[in-house]
């Protein structure tokens, strides 16, 4: 999963580069000791390049990546033209005027690229938008040609003192200028409308104010420039710089609130697992498969719907199930079971030889003990997560027909599935090693928090210390956290988790705010007393505080 704190550091650093550029402008205007425009261009180039390099890795849809790439290049073009205008061309020269006209290339196309990007919301990663949307480049290009050819007709800008004494402050704006302003406003408004309509999660709709914020600031800046009113912001940043900052902030805010899908590397986790599974559409095309998944045909998947199918000479078991839009399938290696069965059959041929029979019996006894131990372990795993497995079965066997209810059910399934997987891993680790690093418990808590954020919950977690904890203590802490989560999740707004594991003591604190039911600690008293721990729970208005303290470093019994 991409480190979000690292992304925030990148964004803050980019903002610092922009602020530094504004400060350099103020100093350069006052002291006039150096050509500050080239320095500002270098700072903005660094900021745009850094922002683009980290945002490109987070986008999962190829079409969105292409649009953002073009957007970043247009920003660099805008700053390059601005630097050329002020540092390398003479004032009131014809080339300077055409450089000013070229400002409208990024001004007209960047809002269009933003609209084309948000149209990908709700589409699968492999699907693209309709080609008809790209016809919008035609009116944008028409307006641009009207501005660039202004010298021929002066329908975009009319210069009061004529072309020879032109000045970009002494102008009368014409139809093409107002058409460009209407175009920019229309594209941004359409982008926000698409975001609001295609966002299926109500919690995300409440976050629509965040993308609105940079647009509102940009509109205020544009109004101040058109009215000729100077303030601190207009002194710090020119129109191209403000445009780059506003459009980048708008794009980043859409990704930050997950209105534009970003890559959290769940596919990498799936490929790294030992699961051999995949998803196939109705026509037999495999849409998604794990790294351990083998190739299967459409006919094989259909045959495995009714009963288990054996492949690869009977060494691989294939099962499948119908899902919306196609089928899911999974494979299991049964070669070891087949080998044991074959050995048992061969033993019947050598029963006359006592030594061979005793040797075979001893070997079978050892293997049987190993299998029984594994079965007991699997039974313990299944017993510990039985309520969650039952809820998952109910959700997956009879998913809601209503789209909103279906999305909510799938989010619940993700939270439950994360708990089932992580608790199983903790139990396996505890059985093998007795003690386990507190980092294993923290990774389990952190993955559950990631899925909780799908609800729109502001979930954060912190940890300190790198001690060893007993297996039973770790399982108790994770079970209690899951119980608190499932009890309060339907109405929770904010969730804060803190884990501390130092020598001799482990502390888990959970703070929740919202209208959800209150966790009472019922069902955990005996386990906590057996491990000589303490549980404290208190409620202040709509906030509940739960604190579990256990001894650390004790080997699991």
N, C-alpha and C positions, 0 to 999 in steps of 0.2 A: 504494500500500500504506500502510496506516495506520502512523504513526510510533509504534512501540512504546515508545520512550523517553519520548515525550510522554504516553502513557497511564500509564507508571510515575510520571511527575512528578505527574499528576493524583491518582493513588492515594495517593502519599506526602503530598501536600498535604491530601487528605481525612483521612488518619490524623492529621496534625498538628492539624487542626481538632478532631478528637475528643479528642486529648490535651490541647489547650488548654481544652476544655470541662471535662475532669476536673480540671485544675489550678484553674480558676476555681471549681469546686465546693468544693475543699479550702480555698481562700482565703476564699470566701464563708461557709462554715460556721464558720471560725475567727474572722474579723473581724466578720462580720454587719454590713457597711457598705452592702451593696446587695442587691437581689433578683437572685440569680445565675441562677435558673431560666430567666428570659426570655432572658438572654444565652446560656445553654446551648442553648435552643431555636433562637436565631438561628444559632449556630455549626453545629448539626446540620442545620438547614434548608439552609444553604450547602453543607455537605459532601454531603448526599443529592442536592441539585440538581446539583452539579458531577459527582458520580459517575454519576448517571443520564444527564446530557447527553452524556458521553463514551462510556458503555457502549451507549447506544441506537444510536449511529452504527456500532458494530462488529458488531451482530447482523444476520444475513442472513435469518432466518426471521420472517415477520410474527407468527406465533403466539407465539414467544418474546418478541418486542418488546412485544406486548400484555401478557403476563404480568409482564414486568419493569416496565412502566409502572405496572401495578396494585400491584406490590410496593413501588415507590418511594412511591406515594401512601399506602399503608398505613403505611410508615415515618413519613412526615410526620404522618399522623393520630395515630400512637402518641405522637410527641413533643409534638404539640399538646395531646392529652388529658393527658399527664403535666404539662405546663406549667400547664394550666388547673387541675389538681388541687392543685398546690403553691403557685401564685401568686395564684389568683383565687377559690378556694373555701375556706370555713372548715374547719378540722380537725374531723373526726367529724361533719360535716354529711352529710345524705342525698345531696346532689348529688356530694359528694366521693367517697362510696362508689360511686355509679354511674359516676363517671369512672374509678374503679379497676376496676370490672367491664369497662368498655370496652377496657381493655388487651388483653382476650382476642380482640377483633376481629382485630388484626394477628397476635397469637400463634397463632391457629388457621388463618388464611387464608394467611399468608406461606409456611409449609411446604408447603401444598397447591399454591400457585402455583409453588414450586420443583419439585415433582414433575411438574406439568403441563409445565414448561419442559424438563426433561431427557427427557421422553417424545418430544420432537422430534428427539433424537439419531438419526442414521441416515436421517432422512426427507428427501426433496427439499425445496427451499426453498418450492415452491408447494403442498406437501401438508400437511394438518393431521392432528392426532390424532383418534381416534374420539370422537364426542360422548358416549359412555358414560362417559368419564373425568370429565366435568363433573358426573356424578351424585354425585361425592365432596363437592360443596358441600352436599349434603343433610345428612349426618351432622355436618359441621363447623358448619353453621347450627344443628342441633339442640343440640349441645354449647354453642354460644354462647348460645342462648336459655335453656338451663339455668343458665348463669352469670349472665346479665343479670337473670333473674327470681329470683335467689337470695333476695331479701327475702320472697318468698311461701312458699318451702319450705325454705330454708337447707340445700339438698343439695350446694351447692358449697362454702360456708363457713358455719360456725356460730360466732357471736361469743360468747365466754364472758361478757361483761358486757352483752349485749343490744345491739339495734340502736341505741339512743340513745347508748350509750357505746362504739360499735364502734371498733376499731383494726385496721389491716391486719397488725399484728404479734401481736395477741392473738386468734388464730382457731384453729378446728379444721377441717381440710380434709375435704371430703366427696366423694361419688362423682363429681360433675360435674368437680371439680378434677382428680381422678386420671384421669378420662376425657380431659380436655384434655391432660394430660401424656402419656398413652399415644398420643393422636392426633398430637401434635407429634413425639414420638420415632418413631412409625410412619411418618409422612410423610417424615422425613429419612432413615430407614433404607431406605425404599422408593426414595427418590431415588438413594441410593448404589448400591443393587442394580441399578437400571435403568442407571445409568452404567456399571457394571462389565460388565453383560451386553451392552450395545449398543456398547461400545467394541471395534471390530474390530482395533485396532492394539495389539499386545502392549506396545509401548513406552509407550503412554498408560496402560495398566493399571498399570504400575509407578509412575505418577505419582499414583495414587489417594490416596496419603497427603496430598497437598496440600489437596484439598477436605475431608479428614478433620480436618485441623488446626484450622480455626476451629470445627468442630462439637465437637471434644474440649475446646477452651478454653471454649466456651459451656456444655457439660455440667458442667465443673468449676466454673464460676461459679454455675450454677443449684444445684448441690449445696451450695456454700458458703452461698448465700442461704437454702436450705431448712433447713440445719443451724444457721443463725444465727451462722456464723463470719465475723467481719470480717477482711479483709486489704486490701492496698493497692488491688487491683483493685476490690473491692466499695465502697471508699471513693471511688474515682475515678469509677466508672460505676454508674448505677442499672440496674434490669432493662430498661426500655425502650431505654436507650442501648446496653446490651450486646447486646440482641436485634437492633437495627438494625445494629450493627457486625458481629455474627456472620453474619447472613443476607446482608449485602452482601459480606462476605469470602468466604463460601461460593459465592455466585454468580460473583464475580470469579475465584475459583480454577478453577471449572469452565470458564470462558471462557479463562482464561490457559493451561490445559493442553489447550485445543482439544477438550474433551469436549462443550461447546456450540459449534457452528460459529460463527465470526466472519468478517466480511468483510475480505478482504485486497485487494479491488479488482482481482482478476484480470479480472473482466468489463469494468472500465473500460479496462484495458490492451488487451483484445481489441477493444473498440469503437473505440479510438483507432488501431488498426492499419489497414492497407490490405487486410486479409483479408476477402473476401466469403464467409462460411461460416455454417452453422447446423446445428441438430439438430432432427429431426422424429420424432415418435413413430409407432407403427404405424398410427394412424388419420389421419395427415396433419396433425396439429396441430404447429406449430412451437414447440418448447419453448425454444429459445435461438438467437439470431442476432446476428451482429456488426453494427456500425453501417453497414458498407459492403455488407451482404448485401441482395440484391434479393428480392422476393417470388416464391416458386415454389410450384407446386401439388404435390399428392401424386402425380398421374400423371406429372408431369415428373421428379420425383425417382426414381420407379420406372423410368421409361424411361432415365434416365442411369446405372442400375446396370450395364447391359451395355456401353454405348458412350457416348462423349461426345455431348451434345445441344447444339444451337445455339439460342439464344433471342434476342429483341430484333432480329429480322431478320438473325441470324447474327453479331451483334457481341459476343455474350456466350456463352462456353462453360460448360456445366454438367456437373459430374461428381458422382457420389454413391457411397456405400458403406454396406453394411448394418453396423450396430453392435447391441449388446445393447439391446433394447427399441425399436429404430427405425432411423433412417438419419441419416448425416451427409452433408452436401452442401457443395460449394464452387463458386464461379463465377470466371471469368477473362475479362477484357476482351481480345477479339481483334480489336477494330475497327482497330487499327493494322496488324495483319497483313493484314486484309481490304483495307485501303486500299492497302497496297503491292501486293498481288496485282492489284487493279483497275487501278492505275497501269501495271503491267507489261503488262496486256492492252491498255490504251489505246495504249501505245507502239507496238504492232504496226500501228496504223492510220496512223502518221506516220513510218514508216521511210523513205519516199521523200524526205522533207525532211531533208537532212543536218544542218542546224543544230539542228532539233528533236531529231533522233536523238542528236547529240553532247551537247546540253543534258540530255536524259533520261538518257543514259549516265553523264554526270558526276554527276547527282543520285542515280542508283541506286548509283553507286560509293560515294558518301559515306554513303548510308543503309546499304549493305552493310557498309562498314567499321564503322559504328556498331553494327550488329547483331552483327558478328563480335567486336567489342570486348566487347559485352555477353555474348556466348556464352563468350568466354574468361574473363570475370569469373565467370560462373555456373559454368563448369567448375572454376575455382579454388576457388569456394565449396564445390561438391559434393565436390571431391577432399579438401579439408581436413577435412570432417566425414563422409566416407564410412563409417568404422567405426561411428560413432554412428547414421547413417541406416540401416545394415544391421541394427543391433540394434533400432532402432525398428520396422523392417519386420517383424522376427521376432516382436516383442512384440505388435504390432497385428494381424498376420495370423493368429497362433495364440496368442491370450491363454489363460492357464491357466484350467482349469475350477474348481479349488479357490479358494474365496473369498479366503483368506489369501494364496495365491500370486498371485491376480489383483491384489489391493491392492498387494502388493510390486512386481509387474511394472509397474503404473501409476505408482508412485512413481519407479521407475527410468526409465520413459518421460518423466516430467516433468523429471528431472535432465538426461537426454539432450536433450530438446527445448529446454530453456533454453540449453544449450551450443550447439546448432545455430543457434538464432536469434541469440544474442548474438555468436557468432564471425562469422556472416555480416554482422552490422551493423558489427563492427570492421573486417572486410576491406573492406566498401564505403566506410567512412569513411576508411580508410587510402589506398585507391586515389584517392579524390577530393581529399584534402587533404595526403597525405604524412605530416604530423604530426597527432596527435590529443591532446586534453586527457586527462590521467590519469583525470579523472572518468568518461570513457566506459569505460575498463577497469574502474574500480571498480564502476560500475553492472552490468557483466557479472558480476563476482565476487559482488556482493551478491545478484543474482537467483538465481544458482546456489546460494548459501547458503540462500535462502528455501526452495527445493525440497528441499535436503538435510535441512532440519528436519522434513520429512514423515516421515523415517525415525525420528524420535525422537532425532536427533543434536543435542547442544547445540552449535550452530554460531554463532559470533560473528565479526565482522569489524571492522577498524579501518583508517583511512587517514589519511595526513598529507601535506601538500604539494599544490600545484595546478600542476604543471609540464606541459610538453608531452613526449610520448614518441613515438618512431618507430613506424610501423605494424608493422614486423616484430618489434620488441621487445614491443609489446602483444600480438600474436598468439602469440608464443613464451611469454610469461608466462601467458596464458589457457590455451593448450594444455597447458603443464606442470601448471597447477593442476587441469585436468580429468583429466589422466592420474593425478595423485596421488589425486584424489577417486575415480575409478573403480577404482583399484587397492585402496584401503583401505576403501571405503564399506561393504561387507558387514559388517564387524566394528567399525566406528568408533563410539565413544561421544561423543567431544568433538572439535570442530574449531575452530581459531583461525586466522584469516587476517589478515595485516597487509600493507598496500601503502603504500610511500613513494615519491613522485616529486618530487625536488627538481631544481634546475638541474644538469644533467650526469649524474644518476644515478637509477636506478630499482631499488627493492628489493622483492621479494615473498617473504614468509616464511609458511610453512604449518606448523602444529603439530597433529598428530593423536594421539589416544590410543584404544587399543582393540586388539582381537585380529585386525584385518585384515592382509592381506599387506603387505609392506614395499615402498615405492617405491624402485627402483634407479636411475632416471634413464636407463635404456636407451632409445636412440632420439633423445635430445636433445643428445648430445655435439657433433655436427657443427654444429648450428644455434647452440648456445651459443658455440662457438669462433669461428664465422663472425661473430658479433656482438660478439666479444671480451668475453664475459661469464663469470661463474663460477657454479658450482652446488655447494652444500654440502649433504650429507645425513648425518644421524647418528641413531642409535636408542638410547634409554635405557629399558630394560625394555620396557613396551608403548607408549611414546611415541616418535614419530618427528618429527624437525625437518628441514624442507627450506627452504633459503634460496637464492634466485636473485637475482643482482646483474647489472644491465645498464646501459649508458650510455643516458641519456635525451636527448631533443631532437634525435636524428639522423633525418633524413628517410628514409622508406622508399625502398629502391631498386627 
